[in-house]
Amino acid sequence: MNKTYKIFGSALMLLGLTLGSCSPESFEGADPNGLPDAAAYEEFVHVTVNQETNYAVFSFDEQPGVTPVWIIDGTKYSTATVDSQFYRKAGDYTVALQIRNRNGMSDGQITRTFHIDKTRISGFGGFKEDSEFNMWRKANIGDPSFYYAPGWAQAADPTCVKNGYDYSITLPSATSERWQAQMFLETDMSTSADKTYDFSVILTSSTDHPAVMVKLVDASDDNVFYFAEEVELKAGEPKCFWKSDMAGLDISKLKLVFDFGGNAANTSINIESLVLKDHANDDGTVLPEVDTDDTVYDYDAETNLWKPVDDNGAFTTEFYYAPGWSQIADPAFTASNGTYTVVLPEATFEQWQAQVKLHTDIPAEAGVKYDFCCTLHASAATKGVTVKLTDSASDDNYLFMKKVDLDADADYTLKVPASVMATGAADKLTLVVDYGGNPAGLTASISKIVLQKTIE
């Protein structure tokens, strides 16, 4: 993120000639021995940064017979005694200054380095990264590791530059599928089931990227996770991915995974402002109102690919019900008029211990976006219910994987717009709903399922 500026003589000579034509002074010729010494003007140069607006202000105390020439961002030239520049992204920057008099431009230059604390984005910028509550700043974070395999042929790791707690990686070759460009950050951070947590990170890509995967998992078991969700990035536009009040999990060491599979060639991605904190610790962040999904989900529409499953009973079931990881008899299950109901007599204590699978013959095309919606209901409060629509032949190839908290005797409408299969087409889809962590005697239902191709 650091910037170094090189001043080209021809450009400055041209600038000097142009500026000279505006001078009211007249003289017979330039004296090469009378060029100003930039070092003599050090004390008159000032740079201040407004960290609330991300504007840097460059000022020069007026001195007789000389004019400042600012070189800003290596391309912008200014002779104003006071000028300013907006910097969107956090990082260290340098401004250069040369001094001009009637004889020409100084041989030397003055440089000032300054720091921008926080990236400014349109919308919510995440939790406060420099807060005393940010667990990420107190943890031991291992060096990033990678699985970079364009076309599934593993290549050399992408270039990665670490700047404090931020990262900038460059992916020279394009990848076409999910999981072909993974980055792993292993930590010694632990979380517990008796707390809830907040997370945020800011991502910026140099190219459009339709679906960067962000996944926070147990370092010893990728199937135990807080979230696994996609983020769409527009070229040059920082975007904040965030979660608030997530139900805690008993994890001794966390791992943060990014997957850039589907990237264009020569893509650079910045990862910054990482925060993980206990939700009970208020860092002063004001959360935005969550954007509503305005996708139309019509259960009875001909476009609903799931409706024939309900109408024709075109599904089979599979269960994995294993309190304490010891599998017991399948739970009672009924299906009627598009509502699937399961009764779980015994409590479970971890994710994936109470899985209900609905196998269908619905295919999914590669590269095609799909919308999904369903209504979840539970007779008692159940945290961390996982919903996953996946390829029946591969758990790694899925449209989405979401975790939600259900209140007692209340409907929860899950909406997942515009998802794409992770690694390609699927001949048949399976809907997996896991109630792992359920209380004893739970009755839960899934209804009003809509699966449709996204209209764009």
C-alpha positions in Angstrom: 0.0 0.0 0.0 3.1 2.2 0.3 3.6 4.6 -2.7 7.0 5.8 -4.0 7.2 8.7 -6.3 9.7 9.2 -9.1 10.0 12.7 -10.6 10.7 12.8 -14.3 13.1 15.6 -15.4 11.3 16.3 -18.7 8.0 16.7 -17.1 9.3 19.1 -14.5 11.2 21.1 -17.0 8.1 21.5 -19.1 6.2 22.5 -15.9 9.0 25.0 -15.1 8.8 26.6 -18.6 5.1 26.8 -18.4 5.1 28.4 -15.0 7.8 30.8 -16.1 5.6 32.2 -18.9 3.2 33.4 -16.1 5.9 35.3 -14.1 5.8 39.2 -14.2 9.5 39.2 -13.6 11.9 39.6 -16.5 15.5 38.5 -16.6 18.1 37.8 -19.3 18.6 34.1 -18.5 18.5 31.4 -15.9 21.4 31.0 -13.7 22.1 27.2 -13.1 24.1 28.1 -10.0 21.1 29.9 -8.6 18.8 26.9 -8.3 17.1 26.6 -4.9 18.2 24.1 -2.3 15.1 22.1 -1.3 16.6 21.1 2.0 16.7 24.7 3.1 12.9 24.8 3.0 12.1 21.7 5.1 10.7 23.6 8.0 8.1 25.4 5.8 6.5 22.2 4.6 3.5 20.7 6.5 1.2 17.7 6.0 -1.9 17.2 8.1 -4.5 14.4 7.8 -8.2 14.6 8.8 -8.8 11.0 9.8 -12.6 11.6 9.8 -12.7 12.6 6.1 -9.5 10.9 4.8 -8.3 14.2 3.3 -4.6 15.1 3.5 -3.8 18.8 3.4 -0.4 19.9 2.0 0.8 23.4 2.9 3.9 25.6 2.3 4.7 28.7 4.3 5.2 31.4 1.6 8.8 32.4 1.1 10.1 35.3 -1.0 11.2 34.4 -4.5 10.2 30.8 -4.5 7.1 28.7 -5.4 6.3 25.2 -4.2 5.7 22.4 -6.7 3.8 19.5 -5.1 3.9 16.1 -6.8 0.8 14.3 -5.5 0.2 10.6 -6.2 3.1 10.8 -8.7 0.9 12.3 -11.4 -0.8 15.5 -10.0 1.3 18.7 -10.0 0.3 21.8 -8.0 1.9 25.1 -7.3 -0.7 26.1 -4.7 0.6 27.0 -1.2 -2.2 24.9 0.2 -3.6 21.8 -1.6 -5.4 18.7 -0.5 -6.2 15.1 -1.7 -8.7 12.5 -0.7 -7.4 9.0 0.0 -10.1 6.3 0.1 -8.0 3.4 1.3 -6.1 3.0 4.6 -2.3 2.9 4.3 1.0 4.9 4.1 1.3 7.5 1.4 4.1 9.9 0.3 3.9 13.4 -1.2 6.9 15.0 -2.8 7.7 18.7 -3.1 10.3 20.6 -5.2 11.1 24.3 -4.9 11.1 26.6 -8.0 12.6 30.0 -8.3 13.4 32.2 -11.3 16.3 30.0 -12.3 14.4 26.7 -12.4 13.6 23.7 -10.2 15.5 22.5 -7.2 17.7 19.5 -7.8 16.5 17.9 -4.6 13.0 17.4 -3.2 11.3 17.2 0.1 9.2 14.2 0.9 6.6 13.6 3.6 5.0 10.3 4.5 1.6 10.2 6.1 -0.9 7.6 7.2 -4.6 7.1 6.5 -6.1 5.1 9.4 -9.3 3.6 7.8 -10.6 2.8 4.4 -13.7 4.8 3.5 -16.4 3.0 1.7 -20.0 3.7 0.6 -22.0 2.2 3.4 -21.1 0.4 6.6 -17.4 0.2 7.2 -17.4 -2.6 9.8 -16.5 -2.7 13.5 -13.6 -0.7 14.9 -10.3 -2.4 14.1 -8.3 -0.4 16.6 -10.7 -1.1 19.4 -9.4 -2.7 22.6 -12.0 -5.4 22.1 -10.7 -6.6 18.7 -9.6 -10.1 19.3 -7.8 -10.2 15.9 -5.3 -7.6 17.1 -4.4 -9.6 20.2 -4.1 -13.0 18.6 -1.2 -14.9 17.1 -1.9 -15.0 13.4 0.1 -17.5 11.3 1.7 -16.6 8.0 -0.9 -17.0 5.2 -0.9 -20.3 3.3 -2.5 -21.0 -0.1 -4.0 -23.5 -2.4 -3.8 -21.9 -5.8 -4.7 -24.3 -8.6 -6.0 -22.8 -11.9 -7.6 -25.7 -13.8 -7.0 -27.8 -10.6 -3.3 -27.9 -11.4 -1.6 -26.4 -8.4 0.7 -23.5 -9.1 3.1 -21.4 -7.1 1.5 -19.4 -4.3 0.3 -16.0 -5.2 2.3 -13.0 -4.1 1.2 -11.8 -0.7 2.3 -8.6 1.0 1.5 -8.2 4.7 1.1 -4.7 6.1 0.4 -4.8 9.8 -2.8 -6.8 10.0 -3.7 -6.3 6.4 -2.9 -8.3 3.3 -2.6 -7.7 -0.4 -2.4 -10.6 -2.7 -1.9 -10.9 -6.5 -3.4 -13.7 -8.5 -1.5 -13.8 -11.9 -3.6 -16.5 -13.5 -7.4 -16.8 -13.8 -9.3 -19.5 -12.1 -12.7 -20.8 -13.1 -14.2 -22.6 -10.1 -14.8 -22.4 -6.4 -11.9 -23.5 -4.2 -9.2 -23.0 -6.9 -7.7 -19.9 -5.1 -7.8 -20.4 -1.4 -6.0 -18.4 1.3 -5.8 -19.6 4.9 -5.1 -17.6 8.1 -4.7 -19.8 11.1 -4.9 -18.2 14.6 -4.8 -19.1 18.2 -8.1 -17.3 18.9 -10.7 -19.3 20.8 -14.5 -18.8 21.1 -17.1 -20.3 23.4 -20.7 -21.4 23.1 -21.9 -19.2 26.0 -21.1 -16.0 24.1 -22.0 -14.3 20.8 -19.6 -12.6 18.4 -19.2 -9.9 15.8 -17.0 -10.0 12.7 -16.1 -7.7 9.8 -13.5 -7.4 7.1 -13.1 -5.0 4.1 -12.2 -6.5 0.7 -11.1 -4.6 -2.4 -10.5 -6.2 -5.8 -8.7 -4.7 -8.8 -11.2 -6.5 -11.1 -14.8 -7.5 -10.9 -15.2 -10.7 -8.9 -18.7 -12.2 -8.7 -18.3 -14.4 -5.6 -15.4 -14.3 -3.1 -16.0 -16.9 -0.4 -15.4 -15.9 3.2 -15.4 -18.7 5.8 -14.6 -18.6 9.6 -14.0 -22.2 10.8 -12.6 -24.4 13.4 -8.9 -24.9 12.4 -9.3 -28.6 13.2 -12.6 -29.2 11.4 -13.8 -27.2 8.4 -17.3 -28.5 9.0 -17.6 -26.5 12.2 -17.9 -22.8 11.1 -19.5 -19.5 11.9 -20.3 -18.6 8.3 -19.4 -19.5 4.7 -20.8 -16.8 2.4 -20.0 -15.2 -0.9 -19.2 -11.5 -1.4 -19.5 -9.8 -4.8 -16.8 -7.3 -5.5 -16.7 -4.5 -8.1 -13.4 -3.4 -9.4 -11.8 -0.8 -7.2 -14.7 -0.6 -4.8 -14.0 -1.5 -1.1 -16.8 -3.7 0.4 -17.4 -4.6 4.0 -18.5 -8.2 4.8 -19.8 -8.3 8.4 -21.8 -10.4 10.9 -23.2 -9.4 14.2 -24.4 -11.3 17.3 -23.4 -14.8 15.9 -24.1 -17.7 18.2 -20.9 -18.8 19.8 -19.1 -22.2 19.2 -16.6 -24.0 21.4 -13.5 -23.7 19.2 -10.0 -23.6 20.6 -8.3 -22.3 17.4 -10.0 -20.4 14.6 -9.1 -20.3 10.9 -10.2 -17.7 8.4 -10.5 -18.9 4.9 -10.9 -16.8 1.7 -11.5 -18.4 -1.6 -11.0 -16.3 -4.8 -11.9 -19.0 -7.2 -13.4 -17.5 -10.4 -10.9 -14.6 -10.4 -9.7 -12.9 -13.6 -6.1 -13.0 -14.5 -3.8 -10.4 -12.8 -6.3 -9.7 -10.0 -5.1 -8.0 -6.9 -7.1 -8.2 -3.7 -6.7 -6.3 -0.5 -7.9 -7.7 2.8 -8.0 -5.2 5.6 -9.8 -4.0 8.8 -10.2 -7.5 10.2 -12.3 -7.6 13.4 -13.6 -10.4 15.6 -15.0 -9.4 19.0 -17.3 -10.5 21.8 -20.7 -9.0 20.9 -21.1 -8.0 24.6 -18.2 -5.6 24.3 -19.5 -2.4 22.8 -16.9 -0.6 20.6 -19.3 2.2 19.7 -20.1 0.9 16.2 -23.6 1.8 15.0 -24.9 -1.0 12.9 -26.8 -0.2 9.6 -30.2 -1.4 8.8 -29.9 -4.7 6.9 -30.7 -4.4 3.2 -33.9 -6.2 2.3 -33.9 -8.7 -0.5 -36.4 -7.4 -3.1 -36.3 -10.7 -5.1 -39.8 -12.0 -5.8 -40.3 -15.6 -4.4 -43.6 -17.0 -5.7 -44.1 -20.6 -4.4 -46.8 -21.3 -7.0 -45.0 -19.9 -10.0 -44.0 -22.2 -12.9 -40.4 -21.0 -12.4 -40.2 -22.6 -9.0 -38.1 -25.7 -9.6 -39.0 -27.1 -6.2 -42.8 -27.1 -6.6 -42.9 -30.4 -8.6 -40.9 -32.0 -5.8 -43.7 -31.1 -3.4 -46.5 -31.9 -5.8 -45.2 -35.3 -6.8 -43.4 -36.4 -3.7 -40.2 -36.5 -5.9 -37.7 -36.8 -3.1 -36.1 -39.3 -0.8 -34.9 -38.7 2.7 -31.7 -39.4 4.6 -30.9 -38.7 8.3 -27.8 -38.5 10.4 -29.1 -38.2 14.0 -26.2 -38.7 16.4 -26.3 -37.1 19.9 -22.7 -37.3 21.2 -21.7 -38.6 17.7 -23.4 -42.0 18.5 -26.0 -42.5 15.7 -29.4 -43.5 16.9 -32.7 -44.3 15.2 -33.9 -41.9 12.5 -36.3 -39.2 13.8 -40.0 -39.2 13.0 -40.6 -37.4 9.7 -43.7 -36.3 7.7 -44.2 -34.5 4.5 -47.6 -32.9 3.6 -48.5 -30.1 1.2 -45.0 -28.8 0.9 -44.2 -28.9 4.6 -41.5 -31.2 5.9 -41.6 -31.9 9.6 -39.1 -33.7 11.8 -39.3 -34.5 15.6 -36.0 -34.8 17.5 -36.6 -36.5 20.8 -33.1 -36.3 22.1 -30.9 -33.2 22.5 -27.7 -32.8 20.4 -24.8 -30.6 21.3 -22.8 -29.9 18.2 -23.2 -28.9 14.6 -24.0 -31.7 12.1 -25.4 -34.1 14.8 -29.0 -33.7 13.6 -29.0 -33.7 9.8 -32.1 -34.0 7.6 -31.5 -34.5 3.9 -34.0 -34.2 1.1 -32.6 -35.7 -2.1 -34.1 -34.6 -5.4 -33.6 -35.0 -9.1 -33.4 -31.2 -9.6 -30.2 -30.4 -11.7 -28.2 -27.2 -11.4 -26.3 -25.7 -14.3 -22.8 -24.3 -14.0 -22.4 -20.6 -14.0 -26.1 -20.0 -13.6 -27.5 -17.9 -10.7 -30.3 -19.3 -8.6 -32.5 -17.8 -5.9 -33.7 -19.8 -2.9 -36.2 -19.2 -0.2 -37.9 -21.3 2.5 -39.7 -20.9 5.8 -38.2 -22.5 8.9 -40.1 -23.1 12.2 -39.1 -24.7 15.5 -41.1 -25.4 18.6 -38.2 -24.2 20.8 -35.3 -21.8 20.4 -32.5 -23.4 18.4 -29.3 -21.6 17.5 -27.0 -22.3 14.6 -29.3 -24.2 12.3 -27.4 -24.9 9.1 -29.1 -24.8 5.7 -27.2 -26.1 2.7 -28.3 -26.7 -0.9 -25.7 -29.0 -2.3 -24.7 -31.3 -5.1 -25.9 -34.8 -4.1 -22.6 -36.2 -5.3 -20.2 -33.7 -3.6 -20.6 -31.7 -0.4 -18.0 -29.2 -1.7 -20.2 -28.2 -4.6 -23.1 -26.2 -3.3 -25.2 -23.2 -4.0 -25.1 -21.8 -0.5 -24.5 -22.7 3.2 -26.2 -20.5 5.8 -26.5 -20.6 9.6 -29.5 -19.1 11.3 -31.0 -18.8 14.8 -34.6 -19.8 15.3 -36.8 -18.4 18.0 -39.4 -20.6 19.7 -42.7 -20.9 17.7 -41.8 -18.3 15.2 -41.4 -18.5 11.4 -38.0 -17.6 10.0 -37.9 -16.8 6.3 -34.5 -17.6 4.8 -33.7 -15.8 1.5 -30.6 -16.5 -0.5 -30.6 -14.7 -3.9 -28.3 -15.2 -6.8 -26.1 -18.1 -5.8 -23.9 -20.1 -8.2 -22.7 -23.7 -7.8 -19.3 -23.7 -6.2 -17.4 -26.0 -8.6 -19.8 -26.6 -11.5 -22.9 -28.3 -12.6 -24.8 -30.8 -10.4 -26.9 -33.6 -11.8 -29.0 -33.7 -8.6 -29.5 -31.3 -5.7 -29.9 -32.2 -2.0 -31.3 -29.8 0.6 -29.6 -30.3 4.0 -31.0 -28.9 7.2 -28.9 -29.5 10.3 -30.4 -28.9 13.8 -27.2 -29.8 15.6 -27.4 -28.3 19.1 -31.2 -28.8 19.3 -33.0 -29.1 22.7 -34.7 -32.4 23.5 -38.2 -32.8 22.1 -37.8 -30.3 19.3 -40.4 -30.3 16.4 -39.1 -28.4 13.4 -40.4 -27.8 9.9 -39.3 -26.6 6.5 -41.9 -25.2 4.1 -42.7 -22.9 1.2 -39.5 -23.8 -0.6 -38.7 -21.8 -3.7 -35.8 -22.5 -6.0 -35.6 -20.5 -9.2 -33.2 -19.1 -11.8 -32.3 -15.5 -11.1 -33.8 -13.0 -13.5 -31.2 -10.5 -14.6 
